[in-house]
Amino acid sequence: MNELQLKVLELLKEDARRDAELIATMLDRSIEEIKQVIAELESDHIIVKYATVVNWSKVDDEKVTALIEVQITPERGRGFEGIAERIYLYPEVKSVYLMSGAYDLLVEIEGKNLKEVASFVSNKLSPIDKVLSTKTNFILKKYKQDGIIFEEHEDDHRLIISP
């Protein structure tokens, strides 16, 4: 990956709405060159999707998000890949990460309520062959995601008193 590609990725990561013309101006390059770089990054699946970060707590939305720690026994010849694939194909699953430490996979799911999440864990996740245990953690509030702070920061307005 060359320096120009990295710069384009950083600019798009900061704001995916930036168009090729603006990026070209920012990097002092031609629009055609930037369009070519973006097309290559997309075709190589380095840029996978352009997404919006939403602060769902500001929306009248009752979604429940859970992080599930999953311990599994790796499959012979495939390791964790086959089991991870079975899990990430469920539509409720938002993310799956291979982890080091006390558990093997971290699974992020979204449901309409606590009961729906519990049903997913007991009826779909736990019965998978090679799943040894699960531990479900519910997200109560998001303060920061993908480098974006959700809460408005209030400056400290206390008076400074010195002796």
CNS distance restraints for C-alpha pairs under 8 A (distance, minus, plus):
assign (resid   1 and name CA) (resid   5 and name CA) 6.42 0.50 0.50
assign (resid   1 and name CA) (resid   6 and name CA) 7.05 0.50 0.50
assign (resid   2 and name CA) (resid   6 and name CA) 6.49 0.50 0.50
assign (resid   3 and name CA) (resid   7 and name CA) 6.23 0.50 0.50
assign (resid   4 and name CA) (resid   8 and name CA) 6.19 0.50 0.50
assign (resid   5 and name CA) (resid   9 and name CA) 6.16 0.50 0.50
assign (resid   5 and name CA) (resid  37 and name CA) 6.40 0.50 0.50
assign (resid   5 and name CA) (resid  38 and name CA) 7.97 0.50 0.50
assign (resid   5 and name CA) (resid  41 and name CA) 7.76 0.50 0.50
assign (resid   6 and name CA) (resid  10 and name CA) 6.20 0.50 0.50
assign (resid   7 and name CA) (resid  11 and name CA) 6.26 0.50 0.50
assign (resid   8 and name CA) (resid  12 and name CA) 6.17 0.50 0.50
assign (resid   8 and name CA) (resid  23 and name CA) 7.15 0.50 0.50
assign (resid   8 and name CA) (resid  34 and name CA) 7.79 0.50 0.50
assign (resid   8 and name CA) (resid  37 and name CA) 7.88 0.50 0.50
assign (resid   8 and name CA) (resid  38 and name CA) 7.60 0.50 0.50
assign (resid   9 and name CA) (resid  13 and name CA) 5.94 0.50 0.50
assign (resid   9 and name CA) (resid  47 and name CA) 7.99 0.50 0.50
assign (resid  10 and name CA) (resid  14 and name CA) 6.26 0.50 0.50
assign (resid  11 and name CA) (resid  15 and name CA) 6.41 0.50 0.50
assign (resid  11 and name CA) (resid  16 and name CA) 7.72 0.50 0.50
assign (resid  11 and name CA) (resid  18 and name CA) 7.67 0.50 0.50
assign (resid  11 and name CA) (resid  23 and name CA) 7.35 0.50 0.50
assign (resid  12 and name CA) (resid  16 and name CA) 4.51 0.50 0.50
assign (resid  12 and name CA) (resid  17 and name CA) 7.35 0.50 0.50
assign (resid  12 and name CA) (resid  18 and name CA) 6.45 0.50 0.50
assign (resid  16 and name CA) (resid  50 and name CA) 6.10 0.50 0.50
assign (resid  16 and name CA) (resid  51 and name CA) 7.32 0.50 0.50
assign (resid  18 and name CA) (resid  22 and name CA) 6.27 0.50 0.50
assign (resid  18 and name CA) (resid  23 and name CA) 6.69 0.50 0.50
assign (resid  19 and name CA) (resid  23 and name CA) 6.35 0.50 0.50
assign (resid  20 and name CA) (resid  24 and name CA) 5.91 0.50 0.50
assign (resid  20 and name CA) (resid  31 and name CA) 5.88 0.50 0.50
assign (resid  20 and name CA) (resid  34 and name CA) 5.80 0.50 0.50
assign (resid  20 and name CA) (resid  35 and name CA) 5.83 0.50 0.50
assign (resid  21 and name CA) (resid  25 and name CA) 6.29 0.50 0.50
assign (resid  21 and name CA) (resid  31 and name CA) 5.40 0.50 0.50
assign (resid  21 and name CA) (resid  34 and name CA) 7.97 0.50 0.50
assign (resid  22 and name CA) (resid  26 and name CA) 6.16 0.50 0.50
assign (resid  23 and name CA) (resid  27 and name CA) 6.07 0.50 0.50
assign (resid  23 and name CA) (resid  31 and name CA) 7.96 0.50 0.50
assign (resid  23 and name CA) (resid  34 and name CA) 7.15 0.50 0.50
assign (resid  24 and name CA) (resid  28 and name CA) 5.60 0.50 0.50
assign (resid  24 and name CA) (resid  29 and name CA) 4.73 0.50 0.50
assign (resid  24 and name CA) (resid  30 and name CA) 5.57 0.50 0.50
assign (resid  24 and name CA) (resid  31 and name CA) 5.27 0.50 0.50
assign (resid  24 and name CA) (resid  33 and name CA) 7.94 0.50 0.50
assign (resid  24 and name CA) (resid  34 and name CA) 6.00 0.50 0.50
assign (resid  25 and name CA) (resid  29 and name CA) 6.48 0.50 0.50
assign (resid  25 and name CA) (resid  30 and name CA) 7.80 0.50 0.50
assign (resid  29 and name CA) (resid  33 and name CA) 6.79 0.50 0.50
assign (resid  29 and name CA) (resid  34 and name CA) 7.07 0.50 0.50
assign (resid  30 and name CA) (resid  34 and name CA) 6.48 0.50 0.50
assign (resid  31 and name CA) (resid  35 and name CA) 6.11 0.50 0.50
assign (resid  32 and name CA) (resid  36 and name CA) 6.11 0.50 0.50
assign (resid  33 and name CA) (resid  37 and name CA) 6.27 0.50 0.50
assign (resid  34 and name CA) (resid  38 and name CA) 6.17 0.50 0.50
assign (resid  35 and name CA) (resid  39 and name CA) 6.08 0.50 0.50
assign (resid  36 and name CA) (resid  40 and name CA) 6.18 0.50 0.50
assign (resid  37 and name CA) (resid  41 and name CA) 6.20 0.50 0.50
assign (resid  38 and name CA) (resid  42 and name CA) 6.15 0.50 0.50
assign (resid  39 and name CA) (resid  43 and name CA) 6.09 0.50 0.50
assign (resid  40 and name CA) (resid  44 and name CA) 6.01 0.50 0.50
assign (resid  41 and name CA) (resid  45 and name CA) 6.23 0.50 0.50
assign (resid  41 and name CA) (resid  46 and name CA) 5.14 0.50 0.50
assign (resid  41 and name CA) (resid  47 and name CA) 5.51 0.50 0.50
assign (resid  42 and name CA) (resid  46 and name CA) 5.98 0.50 0.50
assign (resid  42 and name CA) (resid  47 and name CA) 4.84 0.50 0.50
assign (resid  42 and name CA) (resid  48 and name CA) 6.50 0.50 0.50
assign (resid  55 and name CA) (resid  59 and name CA) 7.39 0.50 0.50
assign (resid  55 and name CA) (resid 150 and name CA) 6.43 0.50 0.50
assign (resid  56 and name CA) (resid  60 and name CA) 7.71 0.50 0.50
assign (resid  56 and name CA) (resid  61 and name CA) 6.57 0.50 0.50
assign (resid  57 and name CA) (resid  61 and name CA) 7.05 0.50 0.50
assign (resid  57 and name CA) (resid 141 and name CA) 7.88 0.50 0.50
assign (resid  62 and name CA) (resid 112 and name CA) 6.47 0.50 0.50
assign (resid  62 and name CA) (resid 113 and name CA) 7.11 0.50 0.50
assign (resid  63 and name CA) (resid 110 and name CA) 6.68 0.50 0.50
assign (resid  63 and name CA) (resid 111 and name CA) 5.77 0.50 0.50
assign (resid  63 and name CA) (resid 112 and name CA) 4.81 0.50 0.50
assign (resid  63 and name CA) (resid 113 and name CA) 6.25 0.50 0.50
assign (resid  64 and name CA) (resid 110 and name CA) 5.64 0.50 0.50
assign (resid  64 and name CA) (resid 111 and name CA) 5.21 0.50 0.50
assign (resid  64 and name CA) (resid 112 and name CA) 5.94 0.50 0.50
assign (resid  64 and name CA) (resid 113 and name CA) 5.48 0.50 0.50
assign (resid  64 and name CA) (resid 114 and name CA) 6.55 0.50 0.50
assign (resid  64 and name CA) (resid 117 and name CA) 7.71 0.50 0.50
assign (resid  64 and name CA) (resid 138 and name CA) 7.39 0.50 0.50
assign (resid  64 and name CA) (resid 139 and name CA) 7.42 0.50 0.50
assign (resid  65 and name CA) (resid 108 and name CA) 7.07 0.50 0.50
assign (resid  65 and name CA) (resid 109 and name CA) 5.77 0.50 0.50
assign (resid  65 and name CA) (resid 110 and name CA) 4.54 0.50 0.50
assign (resid  65 and name CA) (resid 111 and name CA) 6.50 0.50 0.50
assign (resid  65 and name CA) (resid 138 and name CA) 6.02 0.50 0.50
assign (resid  65 and name CA) (resid 139 and name CA) 5.60 0.50 0.50
assign (resid  66 and name CA) (resid 108 and name CA) 5.71 0.50 0.50
assign (resid  66 and name CA) (resid 109 and name CA) 5.45 0.50 0.50
assign (resid  66 and name CA) (resid 110 and name CA) 6.47 0.50 0.50
assign (resid  66 and name CA) (resid 117 and name CA) 7.44 0.50 0.50
assign (resid  66 and name CA) (resid 136 and name CA) 6.52 0.50 0.50
assign (resid  66 and name CA) (resid 137 and name CA) 5.47 0.50 0.50
assign (resid  66 and name CA) (resid 138 and name CA) 4.27 0.50 0.50
assign (resid  66 and name CA) (resid 139 and name CA) 5.69 0.50 0.50
assign (resid  67 and name CA) (resid 106 and name CA) 6.54 0.50 0.50
assign (resid  67 and name CA) (resid 107 and name CA) 5.61 0.50 0.50
assign (resid  67 and name CA) (resid 108 and name CA) 4.58 0.50 0.50
assign (resid  67 and name CA) (resid 109 and name CA) 6.62 0.50 0.50
assign (resid  67 and name CA) (resid 136 and name CA) 5.96 0.50 0.50
assign (resid  67 and name CA) (resid 137 and name CA) 5.12 0.50 0.50
assign (resid  67 and name CA) (resid 138 and name CA) 6.26 0.50 0.50
assign (resid  67 and name CA) (resid 139 and name CA) 7.29 0.50 0.50
assign (resid  68 and name CA) (resid 106 and name CA) 5.64 0.50 0.50
assign (resid  68 and name CA) (resid 107 and name CA) 4.98 0.50 0.50
assign (resid  68 and name CA) (resid 108 and name CA) 6.31 0.50 0.50
assign (resid  68 and name CA) (resid 109 and name CA) 7.85 0.50 0.50
assign (resid  68 and name CA) (resid 134 and name CA) 6.43 0.50 0.50
assign (resid  68 and name CA) (resid 135 and name CA) 5.49 0.50 0.50
assign (resid  68 and name CA) (resid 136 and name CA) 4.39 0.50 0.50
assign (resid  68 and name CA) (resid 137 and name CA) 6.02 0.50 0.50
assign (resid  69 and name CA) (resid 103 and name CA) 6.04 0.50 0.50
assign (resid  69 and name CA) (resid 104 and name CA) 7.41 0.50 0.50
assign (resid  69 and name CA) (resid 105 and name CA) 6.03 0.50 0.50
assign (resid  69 and name CA) (resid 106 and name CA) 4.86 0.50 0.50
assign (resid  69 and name CA) (resid 107 and name CA) 6.52 0.50 0.50
assign (resid  69 and name CA) (resid 134 and name CA) 5.48 0.50 0.50
assign (resid  69 and name CA) (resid 135 and name CA) 5.01 0.50 0.50
assign (resid  69 and name CA) (resid 136 and name CA) 6.40 0.50 0.50
assign (resid  69 and name CA) (resid 137 and name CA) 7.99 0.50 0.50
assign (resid  70 and name CA) (resid 103 and name CA) 5.76 0.50 0.50
assign (resid  70 and name CA) (resid 104 and name CA) 5.93 0.50 0.50
assign (resid  70 and name CA) (resid 105 and name CA) 5.09 0.50 0.50
assign (resid  70 and name CA) (resid 106 and name CA) 6.24 0.50 0.50
assign (resid  70 and name CA) (resid 107 and name CA) 7.40 0.50 0.50
assign (resid  70 and name CA) (resid 131 and name CA) 7.03 0.50 0.50
assign (resid  70 and name CA) (resid 132 and name CA) 7.51 0.50 0.50
assign (resid  70 and name CA) (resid 133 and name CA) 5.83 0.50 0.50
assign (resid  70 and name CA) (resid 134 and name CA) 4.55 0.50 0.50
assign (resid  70 and name CA) (resid 135 and name CA) 6.65 0.50 0.50
assign (resid  71 and name CA) (resid 102 and name CA) 7.95 0.50 0.50
assign (resid  71 and name CA) (resid 103 and name CA) 4.84 0.50 0.50
assign (resid  71 and name CA) (resid 104 and name CA) 5.12 0.50 0.50
assign (resid  71 and name CA) (resid 105 and name CA) 6.65 0.50 0.50
assign (resid  71 and name CA) (resid 131 and name CA) 6.08 0.50 0.50
assign (resid  71 and name CA) (resid 132 and name CA) 5.36 0.50 0.50
assign (resid  71 and name CA) (resid 133 and name CA) 5.21 0.50 0.50
assign (resid  71 and name CA) (resid 134 and name CA) 6.40 0.50 0.50
assign (resid  72 and name CA) (resid  80 and name CA) 7.93 0.50 0.50
assign (resid  72 and name CA) (resid 103 and name CA) 7.87 0.50 0.50
assign (resid  72 and name CA) (resid 104 and name CA) 6.37 0.50 0.50
assign (resid  72 and name CA) (resid 105 and name CA) 7.82 0.50 0.50
assign (resid  72 and name CA) (resid 130 and name CA) 5.35 0.50 0.50
assign (resid  72 and name CA) (resid 131 and name CA) 4.39 0.50 0.50
assign (resid  72 and name CA) (resid 132 and name CA) 5.15 0.50 0.50
assign (resid  72 and name CA) (resid 133 and name CA) 7.17 0.50 0.50
assign (resid  73 and name CA) (resid  80 and name CA) 7.84 0.50 0.50
assign (resid  73 and name CA) (resid 130 and name CA) 5.01 0.50 0.50
assign (resid  73 and name CA) (resid 131 and name CA) 6.58 0.50 0.50
assign (resid  73 and name CA) (resid 132 and name CA) 6.97 0.50 0.50
assign (resid  74 and name CA) (resid  78 and name CA) 7.36 0.50 0.50
assign (resid  74 and name CA) (resid  79 and name CA) 4.46 0.50 0.50
assign (resid  74 and name CA) (resid  80 and name CA) 5.03 0.50 0.50
assign (resid  74 and name CA) (resid  83 and name CA) 7.91 0.50 0.50
assign (resid  74 and name CA) (resid 130 and name CA) 7.14 0.50 0.50
assign (resid  75 and name CA) (resid  79 and name CA) 4.76 0.50 0.50
assign (resid  75 and name CA) (resid  80 and name CA) 6.49 0.50 0.50
assign (resid  75 and name CA) (resid  82 and name CA) 7.37 0.50 0.50
assign (resid  75 and name CA) (resid  83 and name CA) 7.90 0.50 0.50
assign (resid  75 and name CA) (resid 130 and name CA) 7.71 0.50 0.50
assign (resid  78 and name CA) (resid  82 and name CA) 6.25 0.50 0.50
assign (resid  80 and name CA) (resid  84 and name CA) 6.02 0.50 0.50
assign (resid  80 and name CA) (resid  98 and name CA) 7.95 0.50 0.50
assign (resid  81 and name CA) (resid  85 and name CA) 6.05 0.50 0.50
assign (resid  82 and name CA) (resid  86 and name CA) 6.33 0.50 0.50
assign (resid  83 and name CA) (resid  87 and name CA) 6.33 0.50 0.50
assign (resid  83 and name CA) (resid 130 and name CA) 7.80 0.50 0.50
assign (resid  84 and name CA) (resid  88 and name CA) 6.12 0.50 0.50
assign (resid  84 and name CA) (resid  96 and name CA) 7.07 0.50 0.50
assign (resid  84 and name CA) (resid 105 and name CA) 7.67 0.50 0.50
assign (resid  85 and name CA) (resid  89 and name CA) 6.21 0.50 0.50
assign (resid  86 and name CA) (resid  90 and name CA) 7.44 0.50 0.50
assign (resid  87 and name CA) (resid  93 and name CA) 7.31 0.50 0.50
assign (resid  87 and name CA) (resid  96 and name CA) 7.81 0.50 0.50
assign (resid  87 and name CA) (resid 125 and name CA) 7.16 0.50 0.50
assign (resid  88 and name CA) (resid  93 and name CA) 5.75 0.50 0.50
assign (resid  88 and name CA) (resid  94 and name CA) 7.58 0.50 0.50
assign (resid  88 and name CA) (resid  95 and name CA) 7.04 0.50 0.50
assign (resid  88 and name CA) (resid  96 and name CA) 6.34 0.50 0.50
assign (resid  89 and name CA) (resid  93 and name CA) 7.36 0.50 0.50
assign (resid  92 and name CA) (resid 109 and name CA) 5.37 0.50 0.50
assign (resid  92 and name CA) (resid 110 and name CA) 5.57 0.50 0.50
assign (resid  92 and name CA) (resid 111 and name CA) 6.73 0.50 0.50
assign (resid  93 and name CA) (resid 107 and name CA) 6.95 0.50 0.50
assign (resid  93 and name CA) (resid 108 and name CA) 5.89 0.50 0.50
assign (resid  93 and name CA) (resid 109 and name CA) 4.38 0.50 0.50
assign (resid  93 and name CA) (resid 110 and name CA) 6.68 0.50 0.50
assign (resid  94 and name CA) (resid 107 and name CA) 7.66 0.50 0.50
assign (resid  94 and name CA) (resid 108 and name CA) 5.43 0.50 0.50
assign (resid  94 and name CA) (resid 109 and name CA) 5.32 0.50 0.50
assign (resid  94 and name CA) (resid 110 and name CA) 6.94 0.50 0.50
assign (resid  95 and name CA) (resid 106 and name CA) 7.92 0.50 0.50
assign (resid  95 and name CA) (resid 107 and name CA) 5.78 0.50 0.50
assign (resid  95 and name CA) (resid 108 and name CA) 5.00 0.50 0.50
assign (resid  95 and name CA) (resid 109 and name CA) 7.14 0.50 0.50
assign (resid  96 and name CA) (resid 105 and name CA) 6.62 0.50 0.50
assign (resid  96 and name CA) (resid 106 and name CA) 5.65 0.50 0.50
assign (resid  96 and name CA) (resid 107 and name CA) 4.57 0.50 0.50
assign (resid  96 and name CA) (resid 108 and name CA) 6.41 0.50 0.50
assign (resid  97 and name CA) (resid 105 and name CA) 5.45 0.50 0.50
assign (resid  97 and name CA) (resid 106 and name CA) 5.10 0.50 0.50
assign (resid  97 and name CA) (resid 107 and name CA) 6.58 0.50 0.50
assign (resid  98 and name CA) (resid 104 and name CA) 5.79 0.50 0.50
assign (resid  98 and name CA) (resid 105 and name CA) 4.70 0.50 0.50
assign (resid  98 and name CA) (resid 106 and name CA) 6.61 0.50 0.50
assign (resid  99 and name CA) (resid 103 and name CA) 6.73 0.50 0.50
assign (resid  99 and name CA) (resid 104 and name CA) 5.10 0.50 0.50
assign (resid  99 and name CA) (resid 105 and name CA) 5.56 0.50 0.50
assign (resid  99 and name CA) (resid 106 and name CA) 6.78 0.50 0.50
assign (resid 100 and name CA) (resid 104 and name CA) 6.38 0.50 0.50
assign (resid 109 and name CA) (resid 117 and name CA) 7.53 0.50 0.50
assign (resid 110 and name CA) (resid 117 and name CA) 7.19 0.50 0.50
assign (resid 111 and name CA) (resid 116 and name CA) 5.70 0.50 0.50
assign (resid 111 and name CA) (resid 117 and name CA) 5.50 0.50 0.50
assign (resid 112 and name CA) (resid 116 and name CA) 6.30 0.50 0.50
assign (resid 112 and name CA) (resid 117 and name CA) 7.81 0.50 0.50
assign (resid 113 and name CA) (resid 117 and name CA) 6.63 0.50 0.50
assign (resid 114 and name CA) (resid 118 and name CA) 6.14 0.50 0.50
assign (resid 115 and name CA) (resid 119 and name CA) 6.04 0.50 0.50
assign (resid 116 and name CA) (resid 120 and name CA) 6.26 0.50 0.50
assign (resid 117 and name CA) (resid 121 and name CA) 6.37 0.50 0.50
assign (resid 118 and name CA) (resid 122 and name CA) 6.15 0.50 0.50
assign (resid 119 and name CA) (resid 123 and name CA) 5.62 0.50 0.50
assign (resid 119 and name CA) (resid 124 and name CA) 7.63 0.50 0.50
assign (resid 120 and name CA) (resid 124 and name CA) 5.20 0.50 0.50
assign (resid 120 and name CA) (resid 125 and name CA) 6.37 0.50 0.50
assign (resid 121 and name CA) (resid 125 and name CA) 4.80 0.50 0.50
assign (resid 121 and name CA) (resid 126 and name CA) 5.79 0.50 0.50
assign (resid 121 and name CA) (resid 134 and name CA) 7.91 0.50 0.50
assign (resid 122 and name CA) (resid 126 and name CA) 5.43 0.50 0.50
assign (resid 122 and name CA) (resid 127 and name CA) 7.18 0.50 0.50
assign (resid 123 and name CA) (resid 127 and name CA) 6.54 0.50 0.50
assign (resid 124 and name CA) (resid 128 and name CA) 6.98 0.50 0.50
assign (resid 125 and name CA) (resid 131 and name CA) 7.73 0.50 0.50
assign (resid 126 and name CA) (resid 131 and name CA) 6.16 0.50 0.50
assign (resid 126 and name CA) (resid 132 and name CA) 7.82 0.50 0.50
assign (resid 126 and name CA) (resid 133 and name CA) 7.11 0.50 0.50
assign (resid 126 and name CA) (resid 134 and name CA) 7.00 0.50 0.50
assign (resid 127 and name CA) (resid 131 and name CA) 7.23 0.50 0.50
assign (resid 142 and name CA) (resid 150 and name CA) 7.21 0.50 0.50
assign (resid 143 and name CA) (resid 149 and name CA) 5.96 0.50 0.50
assign (resid 143 and name CA) (resid 150 and name CA) 5.40 0.50 0.50
assign (resid 143 and name CA) (resid 151 and name CA) 6.21 0.50 0.50
assign (resid 144 and name CA) (resid 148 and name CA) 5.34 0.50 0.50
assign (resid 144 and name CA) (resid 149 and name CA) 4.29 0.50 0.50
assign (resid 144 and name CA) (resid 150 and name CA) 5.62 0.50 0.50
assign (resid 144 and name CA) (resid 151 and name CA) 7.95 0.50 0.50
assign (resid 145 and name CA) (resid 149 and name CA) 6.67 0.50 0.50
assign (resid 145 and name CA) (resid 150 and name CA) 7.70 0.50 0.50
